[in-house]
Amino acid sequence: MTKYNKIVLASLVLALATSGLAQTEVAVNDDMYRGLRALGAGLALGLGAVGTGIAQARIGSSLVGAVAEDPSKAGSLLLYFLIPETLVIFGFLALFILN
C-alpha cells in the first residue's frame, strides 16, 4: 500500500467517524456563544488579510521585476497578483456567516 493510499484511507475513516459521532441539534442559549462567534469572525477576516498581505508582498515584487523585463506581460501577470485577494473575500464571507 502506497503512502498516498494510506492518506486517502485515513482521511476517509476520519470523515466517516466524525459524521457518525455527530450529535443532533441541542437547544443552547444563543447569547452564550455570541462572543466566540465574534472572535471567530474577527480571526477569519484578520488572518485572511494578513495572509493576503504576505502573499501580495512577495508576488508584487516579482511582478515588478517581470514587467520591467517584458512590459507586454503586465496584464496577464496582474491576474496572479489579484488571486490572493480571494482570501480576504472568503474572510468577509465567514464574517457575515458567523454574525
LINDAPE-V339511 format. One record per pair of residues at least 24 apart in sequence whose ideal C-beta (glycine too) atoms are under 7 Angstrom apart, sorted by the first residue. I is the first residue (numbers start at 1). J is the second residue. D is the distance in Angstrom with one decimal. If there is no record, write none. Layout:
I,J,D
I,J,D
This chain:
37,98,4.7
37,99,6.6
40,98,5.5
41,94,6.4
41,95,4.4
41,98,4.2
41,99,5.6
44,91,4.9
44,94,3.8
44,95,6.1
45,91,4.1
45,92,6.4
45,95,4.9
48,87,4.4
48,88,5.2
48,90,6.2
48,91,3.1
49,88,5.4
49,91,6.5
51,87,5.3
52,84,4.9
52,85,6.1
52,87,4.6
52,88,5.1
55,84,3.9
56,81,6.5
56,84,5.5
59,84,6.9
